[in-house]
């Protein structure tokens, strides 16, 4: 019976009596090297369009490493193997990158994000709540009616304001702080009264 590959990290399983006098070196040493890479190795890719990670039995490849570093590109997609595995994805692409198996649920990694993604063999999910990332979950809870926090680019010096339905970035108007003078005076009066009481 010939060697066979493990399903997730494609390590070589030896059949009984196979590779006599060669199992220890180089066969075992190769498996140990691949295990080492799968636990803490880095894969570096540039993503402009769709990139399918290489997946090769018994040899070095792109999909075995635990950390996926997207070092540049305009964004697009990364297709990982349809096996149970998790990746730490770091993106320096200028656009969003979608991590998928080619079907099922996907995870979108924004520029400059670091996201933990998990594949169950068909779907890709990320660390978060209700199958969404922490950022998206907070946006849903904080701004449930609008569904998302407004984007920040081009909004320096503004504050998030809601009309009860939609959230947007706006400059502070005097009408927004009309009661501030009154509230401040109440606080000062209470502080003075407290100090006199002492």
KAFENVEN-V351392 format. One line per field, one symbol per residue. phi: phi as a letter, one per 40 degrees, with the letter a starting at -180 (. if undefined). Layout:
# KAFENVEN-V351392
phi: ???
This chain:
# KAFENVEN-V351392
phi: .ccbbcccbfcccccdgcfdgbccbccccccccccdcccbcbbbbbbbhbbbccabcgbcacccccbbbccihchiabbbccbcabbcbbbbccbcbccachagcbbbbcdgcbbcbbbchbbbbbcibfgbccdcccccccbdccgaccccdgbcgbbcbbcgbbbacaccbcccbdcccccccccccccccccccc
